[in-house]
Amino acid sequence: MADEAKAKGNAAFSSGDYTTAIKHFSDAIALAPTNHVLYSNRSAAYASLQKYDDALNDAKKTVELKPDWSKGYSRLGAAHLGLTQYKDAIVAYKKGLDFDPNNEALKSGLADAESAAAASSSSPNPFADSFAGPEMWAKLTADPSTRPYLQQPDFVKMMQEIQKNPNNLNLYLKDQRVMQALGALLNVKFRAPNGGEDMDIPETEEKKPTSANAPVEERSREPEPMDVSEEEREAKEKKAQALKEKELGNAAYKKKDFETAIAHYTKAIELYDEDISFITNRAAVYLEMGKYEECIKDCDKAVERGRELRSDYKMVARALTRKGSALVKMAKTSKDYEPAIETFQKALTEHRNPDTLKKLNEAEKAKKDLEQQEYFDPKLADESREKGNEYFKEQKYPDAIKHYTEAIKRNPKDHRAYSNRAACYTKLGAMPEGLKDAEKCIELDPAFAKGYTRKGAIQFFMKEYEKALETYQEGLKHDPQNQELLDGIRRCVDQMNKASRGDISPEELKERQAKAMHDPEVQNILSDPVMRQVLQDIQENPNAAQEHMKNPMVMNKIQKLVNAGIIQVR
């Protein structure tokens, strides 16, 4: 019985009917509550509907039931990624790779999570200013539609979390109160999921939030003078002499007078052996001279001495990074990048320096490129792709992916293998992986129409209808009579017209709005002061609105918000 329900769920999932798939998987779980695969499948279905909280709960249950199953951690990472919990996603993917180091889905997920984490830390939230300072609370108190929410503890807590970190906004966008608060702060009236009218909210007694007490600054004391012994005075003099030798060495190094530089650094080391920078500088000279063995010896000496002296961990990391650079130079002859990679990794455990991380990535890429060159074989690639096609016809999609992946390894420039693997990922509901493969296919062969149909279909399944429409239109430039592309455009237009007419359910509208708020283009439109004035005019001044609509650029932005379900134009 449980297997039958599971099979129905898999079939519904493959057809893109994720709601029905969840129902069948739930029926199967009721019959077999300890089957980890069922929770994993339901987690994937929830994630496909962007219900990442539910996906996370099922992923956690999967891992609880089967801690050594790598796919459970793939589900866990995907759910965390969907919730923009990038650090947790990275931890989950790495845990899965501990059990299955060669798992491509886990590697891809980890790369996406690390990329998203880096982008999140480097790209400020465009709405950050709206939530800054006491002005936020003043605006929410002044607006009649949001004032009552300030009496609701869960709402206040959410707003405090967003104020601490504006990126937390993504976690609460499905809460209509947060959407309404964002509208109040931006002076934009968002369309509500109940049909577009303003919500009636009972008035309650106003309560102003209070700010925390400011910290008291501590007064610093002047250090008391200390008596210096003869030994200490002599040590200071030697240190001063050593620093002068170091400066002379630096000057010689800049002039590329390497022999003189080495002499000065050596003298500095002899005078004062409690500063490992003298050793690492000499190692840098050896590296420039191509004396890699001497460089490595100096780096090892600096690390050993640095640990004895409890030197700054950044200095130890620098010595390890320099050693790694010497090993990379040697690897160009030996073809063995592993020692360099291990050394860079050790350096990063001491100090996570961007330059070291870049060198590690370059060494790993060099190793991968070397392996690909040795593995490259177009004939075997074609054979693997044909095997994948056979498994695809038999609907054995995981086996097909395995062979397509082998084909890509054998010939990374074969766009057809990426296209076929994208189709498999789509059948399995792994939309992010499928999208990545479809984009790679187009990158390798921009004239290959099938790449555009793959990408457009995935974007359509992800309910990104405007992006799918753009993809299909781009494909028609290369194959104007392609029926799949024409059908795709028709489907996208139908869905976009439904949103314009308001002919969608409140749940679907709420989902579209939440998803749209993740779109950088929508964020830029709503944070643009000019567009905010335009939206206010549309709501309050119909004559001015007609003038705005004559501007094609403004009209395109308004259409973007309509398609996203943010506003409705009647």
C-alpha positions as MATLAB code, in Angstrom:
seq = 'MADEAKAKGNAAFSSGDYTTAIKHFSDAIALAPTNHVLYSNRSAAYASLQKYDDALNDAKKTVELKPDWSKGYSRLGAAHLGLTQYKDAIVAYKKGLDFDPNNEALKSGLADAESAAAASSSSPNPFADSFAGPEMWAKLTADPSTRPYLQQPDFVKMMQEIQKNPNNLNLYLKDQRVMQALGALLNVKFRAPNGGEDMDIPETEEKKPTSANAPVEERSREPEPMDVSEEEREAKEKKAQALKEKELGNAAYKKKDFETAIAHYTKAIELYDEDISFITNRAAVYLEMGKYEECIKDCDKAVERGRELRSDYKMVARALTRKGSALVKMAKTSKDYEPAIETFQKALTEHRNPDTLKKLNEAEKAKKDLEQQEYFDPKLADESREKGNEYFKEQKYPDAIKHYTEAIKRNPKDHRAYSNRAACYTKLGAMPEGLKDAEKCIELDPAFAKGYTRKGAIQFFMKEYEKALETYQEGLKHDPQNQELLDGIRRCVDQMNKASRGDISPEELKERQAKAMHDPEVQNILSDPVMRQVLQDIQENPNAAQEHMKNPMVMNKIQKLVNAGIIQVR';
ca = [
       0.000    0.000    0.000;
       2.762    2.450    0.936;
       4.697    1.581   -2.256;
       1.568    2.204   -4.318;
       1.053    5.659   -2.742;
       4.742    6.416   -3.224;
       4.542    5.463   -6.929;
       1.537    7.777   -7.368;
       3.441   10.545   -5.626;
       6.462   10.052   -7.903;
       4.245   10.169  -10.974;
       2.545   13.369   -9.828;
       5.927   14.887   -9.012;
       7.343   14.056  -12.466;
       4.328   15.747  -14.094;
       4.823   18.897  -12.018;
       1.696   18.398   -9.866;
       3.513   18.913   -6.558;
       0.370   19.429   -4.440;
      -0.967   16.011   -5.454;
       2.483   14.500   -4.962;
       2.540   15.798   -1.381;
      -0.872   14.207   -0.737;
       0.275   10.798   -1.988;
       3.577   10.960   -0.108;
       1.663   11.893    3.056;
      -0.597    8.853    2.557;
       2.489    6.670    2.157;
       4.065    8.127    5.315;
       0.928    7.344    7.287;
       1.364    3.709    6.251;
       5.158    3.581    6.639;
       6.211    6.347    9.064;
       9.836    5.140    9.339;
      10.588    5.138    5.599;
      13.163    7.914    5.117;
      12.713    7.988    1.324;
       9.096    9.138    1.681;
      10.062   12.137    3.800;
      12.834   12.950    1.315;
      10.409   12.873   -1.619;
       7.856   15.020    0.190;
      10.585   17.492    1.122;
      11.448   17.848   -2.571;
       7.782   18.442   -3.416;
       7.455   21.106   -0.720;
      10.631   22.782   -1.971;
       9.260   22.828   -5.525;
       6.282   24.818   -4.177;
       8.671   27.138   -2.286;
       7.233   25.864    1.005;
      10.694   25.693    2.473;
       9.654   25.513    6.138;
       7.752   22.286    5.455;
      10.597   21.071    3.231;
      13.038   21.690    6.073;
      10.948   19.709    8.575;
      10.785   16.710    6.238;
      14.500   16.964    5.435;
      15.339   16.948    9.145;
      13.149   13.859    9.594;
      14.925   12.168    6.675;
      18.325   12.749    8.261;
      17.020   11.632   11.650;
      15.788    8.327   10.208;
      18.818    7.731    7.965;
      21.832    9.765    9.176;
      24.267    8.179    6.693;
      22.144    8.810    3.567;
      23.697   11.600    1.502;
      20.496   12.602   -0.291;
      18.915   13.551    3.044;
      21.573   16.239    3.445;
      20.964   17.385   -0.121;
      17.301   17.938    0.792;
      18.336   19.651    4.026;
      20.725   21.973    2.200;
      18.115   22.857   -0.449;
      15.537   23.750    2.228;
      18.003   25.937    4.133;
      19.030   27.567    0.847;
      15.391   28.328    0.037;
      15.030   29.985    3.446;
      18.217   32.009    2.727;
      19.884   30.269    5.680;
      23.137   30.035    3.762;
      25.437   28.995    6.603;
      23.114   26.108    7.571;
      22.888   25.089    3.914;
      26.677   24.988    3.610;
      26.930   22.835    6.765;
      24.281   20.416    5.429;
      25.928   20.014    2.007;
      29.354   19.474    3.564;
      27.909   16.851    5.915;
      26.436   15.011    2.939;
      29.788   15.123    1.142;
      31.365   13.460    4.171;
      29.263   10.387    3.325;
      29.425   10.707   -0.469;
      32.433   12.859   -1.543;
      31.746   12.449   -5.286;
      28.046   13.369   -5.202;
      27.574   15.983   -7.950;
      24.256   17.299   -6.572;
      25.846   17.966   -3.184;
      28.879   19.642   -4.782;
      26.621   21.812   -6.927;
      24.419   22.694   -3.947;
      27.449   23.590   -1.844;
      28.779   25.847   -4.599;
      25.390   27.583   -4.879;
      25.147   28.045   -1.096;
      28.663   29.464   -0.833;
      27.995   31.768   -3.786;
      24.702   32.949   -2.254;
      26.372   33.497    1.119;
      29.104   35.573   -0.498;
      26.561   37.596   -2.487;
      24.409   38.105    0.615;
      27.354   39.417    2.637;
      28.554   41.713   -0.157;
      25.193   42.983   -1.489;
      23.212   45.163    0.917;
      19.434   44.769    1.010;
      17.872   47.591   -1.068;
      15.180   48.070    1.575;
      17.678   48.384    4.451;
      17.188   52.142    4.827;
      13.424   51.695    5.204;
      13.923   49.630    8.368;
      16.698   51.731    9.906;
      16.338   53.644   13.163;
      13.300   54.783   15.145;
      11.755   56.264   11.972;
      10.480   52.786   11.096;
       8.400   52.534   14.269;
       7.142   56.098   13.817;
       5.901   55.321   10.287;
       4.231   52.080   11.368;
       2.545   53.906   14.259;
       1.363   56.746   12.011;
      -0.163   54.422    9.398;
      -3.705   53.334   10.472;
      -3.353   50.011    8.638;
      -0.184   48.941   10.498;
      -0.670   50.646   13.897;
      -2.701   47.718   15.360;
       0.056   45.247   14.442;
       2.329   46.892   17.016;
       0.186   45.268   19.708;
       0.922   41.815   18.264;
       4.128   40.369   19.825;
       4.937   38.093   16.889;
       4.742   41.003   14.435;
       6.919   43.242   16.633;
       9.462   40.412   16.945;
       9.563   39.955   13.163;
      10.109   43.672   12.600;
      12.874   43.727   15.236;
      14.591   40.801   13.464;
      14.333   42.620   10.121;
      15.687   45.814   11.694;
      18.688   43.900   13.079;
      19.370   42.336    9.693;
      17.360   43.585    6.664;
      18.161   40.320    4.837;
      15.758   38.619    7.305;
      12.960   40.293    5.308;
      13.079   37.317    2.922;
      12.049   34.993    5.769;
       8.795   36.830    6.494;
       7.540   37.982    3.100;
       4.683   35.473    3.062;
       3.226   37.152    6.164;
       0.771   39.698    4.762;
       1.369   41.994    7.758;
       5.032   42.296    6.789;
       4.076   43.024    3.172;
       1.680   45.729    4.383;
       4.344   47.164    6.696;
       6.816   47.266    3.786;
       4.210   49.106    1.729;
       3.722   51.647    4.529;
       7.478   52.212    4.850;
       7.890   52.596    1.061;
       4.676   54.657    0.784;
       3.326   52.071   -1.678;
      -0.014   50.323   -1.311;
       0.498   46.630   -2.175;
      -2.309   44.566   -3.557;
      -3.699   42.256   -0.869;
      -4.362   38.532   -1.515;
      -8.043   38.890   -0.535;
      -8.796   40.485   -3.896;
      -6.903   43.714   -3.898;
      -8.892   45.834   -1.407;
      -7.395   47.301    1.764;
      -7.748   45.104    4.861;
     -10.105   46.178    7.661;
      -8.186   46.076   10.944;
      -9.674   46.987   14.351;
      -8.141   49.992   16.092;
      -6.275   49.238   19.326;
      -4.536   51.383   21.898;
      -1.230   52.765   20.614;
       1.959   51.577   22.269;
       5.328   53.031   21.354;
       8.331   50.720   21.245;
      11.190   51.698   23.518;
      14.864   51.668   22.650;
      17.551   49.911   24.690;
      19.782   51.888   27.017;
      22.957   53.105   25.384;
      26.145   51.413   26.576;
      28.397   53.404   28.916;
      31.936   53.984   27.644;
      34.740   52.829   29.907;
      37.551   55.270   30.692;
      41.007   54.172   29.610;
      43.941   54.415   31.996;
      47.389   55.684   31.163;
      49.953   52.836   31.411;
      52.472   53.178   34.235;
      56.171   53.462   33.242;
      58.203   50.267   33.624;
      61.854   49.760   34.626;
      63.941   48.127   31.856;
      66.831   45.724   32.618;
      70.163   45.635   30.735;
      69.171   42.405   28.954;
      65.877   43.883   27.854;
      67.604   47.048   26.620;
      70.069   44.942   24.612;
      67.222   42.866   23.180;
      65.436   46.032   22.098;
      68.570   47.300   20.381;
      68.992   44.012   18.479;
      65.334   44.090   17.481;
      65.759   47.655   16.198;
      68.837   46.604   14.200;
      66.958   43.589   12.828;
      64.066   45.818   11.701;
      66.559   48.067    9.889;
      67.977   44.994    8.120;
      64.438   44.028    7.172;
      63.794   47.453    5.663;
      67.029   47.203    3.680;
      65.952   43.744    2.512;
      62.559   45.122    1.431;
      64.238   47.901   -0.544;
      66.556   45.419   -2.291;
      63.598   43.120   -3.047;
      61.700   45.951   -4.742;
      64.758   46.595   -6.909;
      64.864   42.853   -7.685;
      68.321   42.664   -6.129;
      67.468   39.291   -4.647;
      70.916   38.224   -3.406;
      71.276   41.452   -1.384;
      67.745   41.058   -0.036;
      68.518   37.527    1.183;
      71.676   38.766    2.928;
      69.739   41.459    4.819;
      66.889   39.117    5.819;
      69.422   36.496    6.975;
      71.175   39.116    9.104;
      67.816   40.147   10.603;
      67.057   36.511   11.517;
      70.462   36.174   13.213;
      69.955   39.371   15.230;
      66.393   38.668   16.369;
      64.665   35.297   16.019;
      61.320   36.266   17.577;
      59.816   37.813   14.438;
      58.915   35.242   11.797;
      58.266   37.950    9.188;
      62.024   37.979    8.543;
      61.825   34.302    7.557;
      58.668   34.640    5.436;
      60.201   37.617    3.599;
      63.279   35.572    2.754;
      60.960   32.787    1.574;
      59.277   35.302   -0.764;
      62.654   36.102   -2.318;
      63.420   32.414   -2.859;
      59.985   32.064   -4.486;
      60.747   34.903   -6.925;
      64.134   33.342   -7.720;
      62.533   29.985   -8.498;
      64.312   28.310   -5.562;
      61.153   26.518   -4.449;
      62.811   23.976   -2.147;
      64.527   26.762   -0.150;
      61.246   28.684   -0.035;
      59.398   25.669    1.391;
      62.109   25.095    4.015;
      61.861   28.720    5.177;
      58.043   28.519    5.304;
      58.164   25.325    7.397;
      60.698   26.989    9.710;
      58.448   30.072   10.048;
      55.410   27.929   10.922;
      57.345   25.908   13.500;
      58.909   29.000   15.100;
      55.610   30.856   14.941;
      53.871   28.150   16.946;
      56.681   28.197   19.539;
      56.337   31.966   19.920;
      52.521   31.876   19.740;
      52.793   34.373   16.892;
      49.779   36.013   15.289;
      47.831   33.330   13.411;
      47.806   35.618   10.357;
      51.604   35.366   10.166;
      51.461   31.571   10.346;
      48.791   31.585    7.635;
      51.016   33.783    5.468;
      53.895   31.308    5.734;
      51.603   28.417    4.759;
      50.179   30.387    1.831;
      53.688   31.144    0.567;
      54.586   27.465    0.834;
      51.447   26.607   -1.129;
      52.472   29.046   -3.871;
      55.873   27.317   -4.152;
      54.164   23.915   -4.345;
      51.884   25.187   -7.139;
      54.962   26.241   -9.137;
      56.449   22.776   -8.628;
      53.162   21.121   -9.596;
      53.414   22.530  -13.111;
      56.225   20.034  -13.606;
      55.189   17.228  -11.266;
      51.459   17.433  -12.245;
      50.584   16.937   -8.553;
      48.535   19.804   -7.109;
      47.336   17.929   -4.021;
      50.203   19.063   -1.671;
      49.551   22.704   -2.616;
      45.802   22.306   -2.061;
      46.346   20.726    1.371;
      48.746   23.553    2.335;
      46.292   26.284    1.290;
      43.552   24.536    3.272;
      45.798   24.506    6.366;
      46.470   28.220    5.850;
      42.726   28.920    5.749;
      42.224   27.132    9.067;
      44.679   29.624   10.569;
      43.169   32.687    8.892;
      40.507   32.921    6.186;
      42.264   35.320    3.880;
      40.642   36.142    0.484;
      43.994   35.918   -1.314;
      44.641   32.428    0.085;
      41.129   31.346   -0.827;
      41.690   32.598   -4.369;
      44.955   30.651   -4.614;
      43.210   27.521   -3.299;
      40.453   27.870   -5.914;
      43.042   28.343   -8.651;
      44.980   25.249   -7.517;
      41.786   23.174   -7.394;
      40.814   24.426  -10.852;
      44.283   23.600  -12.208;
      43.981   20.106  -10.760;
      40.497   19.684  -12.230;
      41.598   20.980  -15.645;
      44.523   18.579  -15.640;
      42.249   15.655  -14.772;
      39.804   16.686  -17.512;
      42.585   16.873  -20.067;
      43.677   13.370  -19.149;
      40.049   12.136  -19.130;
      38.947   13.867  -22.348;
      37.608   11.398  -24.966;
      34.784   12.558  -27.324;
      34.115    9.049  -28.600;
      33.515    7.625  -25.105;
      31.483   10.750  -24.321;
      29.106    9.982  -27.217;
      28.749    6.385  -26.024;
      27.854    7.521  -22.498;
      25.333   10.031  -23.848;
      23.641    7.333  -25.932;
      23.407    5.092  -22.848;
      21.861    7.999  -20.995;
      19.290    8.397  -23.774;
      18.316    4.748  -23.431;
      17.772    5.075  -19.687;
      15.796    8.299  -20.240;
      13.406    6.499  -22.595;
      12.912    3.853  -19.894;
      12.180    6.680  -17.394;
      15.198    5.659  -15.288;
      16.232    9.252  -14.762;
      18.889    8.810  -12.017;
      20.703    6.250  -14.181;
      20.409    8.561  -17.175;
      21.929   11.431  -15.167;
      24.837    9.194  -14.224;
      25.688    8.525  -17.881;
      25.119   12.126  -18.997;
      27.466   13.265  -16.231;
      30.083   10.807  -17.466;
      29.608   12.159  -20.998;
      30.186   15.705  -19.741;
      33.362   14.643  -17.941;
      34.621   13.001  -21.121;
      33.692   16.023  -23.269;
      32.806   19.181  -21.299;
      32.000   21.067  -24.531;
      29.129   18.773  -25.603;
      26.017   20.978  -25.287;
      23.694   18.017  -25.969;
      24.762   16.203  -22.803;
      23.915   19.278  -20.700;
      20.555   19.605  -22.473;
      19.672   15.953  -21.857;
      20.749   16.063  -18.216;
      18.621   19.204  -17.758;
      15.634   17.211  -19.004;
      16.342   14.490  -16.414;
      16.645   16.998  -13.584;
      13.323   18.521  -14.681;
      11.634   15.121  -14.538;
      13.002   14.619  -11.018;
      11.910   18.098   -9.895;
      15.495   19.257   -9.356;
      14.788   22.622  -10.978;
      17.905   24.591   -9.883;
      20.201   21.862  -11.230;
      18.188   21.633  -14.445;
      18.270   25.397  -14.924;
      22.023   25.464  -14.491;
      22.488   22.726  -17.121;
      20.121   24.449  -19.575;
      22.044   27.717  -19.209;
      25.336   25.880  -19.775;
      23.874   24.274  -22.897;
      22.941   27.716  -24.274;
      26.360   29.090  -23.344;
      28.078   26.307  -25.325;
      25.775   26.588  -28.355;
      23.598   29.751  -28.428;
      21.897   28.599  -31.650;
      20.662   25.279  -30.176;
      16.885   25.794  -29.831;
      16.407   22.829  -27.494;
      18.492   24.631  -24.855;
      15.938   27.458  -24.783;
      12.960   25.093  -24.555;
      14.641   23.299  -21.623;
      15.375   26.547  -19.798;
      11.952   28.049  -20.525;
      10.132   24.922  -19.319;
      12.047   24.938  -16.032;
      11.343   28.644  -15.462;
       7.661   27.996  -16.231;
       7.555   25.149  -13.669;
       9.164   27.540  -11.167;
       6.333   30.020  -11.977;
       8.809   32.589  -13.267;
       6.586   33.273  -16.278;
       8.160   36.564  -17.336;
      11.662   35.050  -17.360;
      10.358   31.993  -19.233;
       8.760   34.274  -21.837;
      12.078   36.084  -22.366;
      13.857   32.738  -22.779;
      11.363   31.459  -25.378;
      11.558   34.759  -27.293;
      15.362   34.593  -27.307;
      15.155   31.052  -28.705;
      12.868   32.194  -31.551;
      15.633   34.514  -32.760;
      17.581   31.384  -33.697;
      14.642   29.175  -34.800;
      11.577   31.335  -35.647;
       9.332   28.395  -36.584;
      10.088   26.171  -33.578;
       6.705   24.929  -32.333;
       7.903   24.140  -28.793;
       9.093   27.714  -28.380;
       5.839   29.127  -29.796;
       3.754   26.913  -27.476;
       5.890   28.000  -24.534;
       5.234   31.674  -25.307;
       1.489   31.025  -25.468;
       1.494   29.308  -22.068;
       3.466   32.147  -20.467;
       1.177   34.838  -21.893;
      -1.885   32.953  -20.594;
      -0.434   32.822  -17.080;
       0.636   36.479  -17.123;
      -2.819   37.567  -18.333;
      -4.408   35.662  -15.434;
      -2.319   37.720  -13.015;
      -3.250   40.966  -14.785;
      -6.959   40.108  -14.536;
      -6.627   39.064  -10.906;
      -7.805   35.601  -11.968;
      -5.647   33.701   -9.472;
      -6.273   32.306   -5.995;
      -5.250   34.248   -2.859;
      -2.697   31.540   -2.036;
      -1.121   31.754   -5.479;
      -1.085   35.556   -5.270;
       0.633   35.431   -1.873;
       3.190   32.962   -3.237;
       3.864   35.144   -6.296;
       4.300   38.260   -4.171;
       6.726   36.558   -1.797;
       8.717   35.164   -4.705;
       8.747   38.499   -6.509;
      10.243   40.243   -3.494;
      13.353   38.073   -3.991;
      13.715   39.433   -7.549;
      16.405   42.177   -7.631;
      14.523   43.947  -10.439;
      11.334   44.177   -8.340;
      13.373   45.309   -5.333;
      14.964   48.092   -7.398;
      11.586   49.230   -8.740;
      10.021   49.446   -5.272;
      13.045   51.194   -3.762;
      13.210   53.778   -6.588;
      11.779   57.101   -5.257;
      10.491   58.034   -8.741;
       8.595   54.757   -9.144;
       7.208   55.032   -5.619;
       5.744   58.422   -6.584;
       4.349   56.901   -9.782;
       2.651   54.119   -7.801;
       1.198   56.658   -5.378;
      -0.153   58.701   -8.322;
      -1.725   55.571   -9.820;
      -3.584   54.985   -6.564;
      -4.575   58.587   -5.861;
      -4.437   60.629   -9.079;
      -5.803   58.858  -12.203;
      -4.974   61.787  -14.530;
      -1.340   61.791  -13.493;
      -1.316   58.000  -13.818;
      -2.347   58.261  -17.497;
       0.587   60.572  -18.157;
       2.993   58.152  -16.468;
       1.715   55.279  -18.623;
       2.817   57.121  -21.774;
       6.435   56.555  -20.709;
       7.475   53.102  -22.104;
      10.101   52.588  -19.395;
       7.593   53.305  -16.604;
       4.984   51.137  -18.326;
       7.420   48.194  -18.458;
       8.150   48.526  -14.738;
       4.437   48.727  -13.907;
       3.835   45.599  -16.011;
       6.611   43.844  -14.088;
       4.836   44.584  -10.787;
       1.470   43.490  -12.247;
       2.929   40.188  -13.448;
       4.454   39.662  -10.010;
       1.059   40.196   -8.342;
       2.352   43.203   -6.406;
      -0.212   45.612   -7.865;
      -3.321   45.352  -10.054;
      -4.185   47.881  -12.757;
      -7.850   48.116  -13.636;
];
